[in-house]
Amino acid sequence: MRALNANYDGSTLGVLTKTPGKLTNDFFINLLDMSTTWRKDSTQVGVYQGYDRMSGKLKWQATPVDLIFGSALNYALLPKFMLLMMLSISS
């Protein structure tokens, strides 16, 4: 739902895509991207910021609910999950 830009009050939290409103697997790809490091925001409660490891620039903002998808995924099942996501999008 986040990638579809269906957030309450037009919030951009958890919209981990450059093409909001379009159904893609960008959310999972960007959430699990190893070039992004996640840190708690020091000014907003319940907000995490994703920074590019090389440049240090802010890339994304998300909530703990968004980040739980990244921590809960079983990496042994990740290739199968991604394949299923790609097949469901292409059909």
N, C-alpha and C positions, 0 to 999 in steps of 0.2 A: 504494500500500500504506500510505503514511503516513496518508492521510485515513481509511483503514479502521481505523486504530489497531492495526496489526499490527506494532508495533515490538518489538524485543527488550527484555525485562525491563520492559515497561510504560513505556518512555521516552516523553516528550512532545516530544522533539526532532523537528522537521520535520512535526509534526501542525498544519498551517496551516489549521485549520478550527475552527469553534465546535460542530460536530456530528460528533465522531469516531465511526467505525463506520458512517457513512452514505456511500455512494458519490456524491460530488458533484465538481464541478470547482473547489471552494473552494481547493484547494492551489495551482493555477495562478493563480487570481484574486488570492489574497492574496500570493503570491510576487511577482507583477508589479505589485501595487498601488503607484502612485507616491506615495501618502501614507505609505508605510513606508520608512524609511531603515535599511539594514543595517550593523552594525558588529561587529568581532570582540569577543568577550567577553574582558575583561581577566583573568578569574579561571579560566576553563575553556578548555583547549586544544581546538581543533576545533569550537568553538561560536560561532555568530553570533547576534546579537540584533537583532530588528526593532523599531524604535521608531516611534511615530506622529510625523510631522514637526511637527504643530501642537502637540500636548500634551507630547511628549517621553516619553510613557508606553510601557513595554515591552508589545509586542503578541504577538510570536512569538519562538521560539528554533529554530534550524535548524543543520544541519551544512553543510560545503562541498559535499557530494554533493547536498543539496537545492538549494542556491543555483545549482549549475551548470545546472540546468534553466532558470532565469531568464536566465542569461547566454548560453546557447547557442541560445535561441529566435530564429529569424529573424523580426523584427517585421513583415516584409512577409507572412509566412505566418501570423501570429498570428490574424487574423480567421477564416481557414479552419480552423485548428487548433481554435479555440474553438467554431466551428460543429459540427465533427465531434464534439467532446467533448459538447456539449449534445444532439446527436442520439443519441449512443450511450447517454447517461444516460436519455433519455426513452423509448427503445425497450425 
